[in-house]
């Protein structure tokens, strides 16, 4: 695949976020459409994550994957499912975002 590794990892993250959001909608695997979206989303996510790991070190890719995923899933849970967030939740999300930014902007760990 000729896409840049960052784009490939982004596709993996977006697919995982869609799958996790659909997982909530599946109501314990009792609703077929969200269940299908969940299964396809996770399959796409892991496929693209595997491709991204060919160019991005595992620890770096997983830190980005999990950090960005947590932030996006939390935002969607707040917007779509009405999840309540308090100030400590926002502070924690801010720290996660800061960690991902530090890793991407200042660390040489991801350099090929």
C-alpha positions, 0 to 999 in steps of 0.5 A: 500500500502506497499511502503514508504510514500516518494515513494508514494508522488514521484509517485504522483508528477511525475504523476502530472508533466506528466499531466501538461506537457501533458496539455500544449500539449493538445492545449486547450483540442483540441488534444485527446492523450495529453488530455487522458494523462492529465486526467489519469495523474491527476487521478493517481497523486491525488490517490497517493497523497491521499495515501501519506496523510495517513502518511505525514501531509497535509502541509508537503506533499503539500509543497513538492508536489508543490515545487518539482512539480514547479521545475520539470515542469519549467525544462520540460517547458524549455527543451521541450517547449523552455520556456525562464528563466532569472536569477530571475527565476533561483533564485526563483527556487533555493529558492523553492528547498532550502525550500523543502530541509529545510523542509525535512532535518531540520523540525520535522513537517513531523515526524510521 
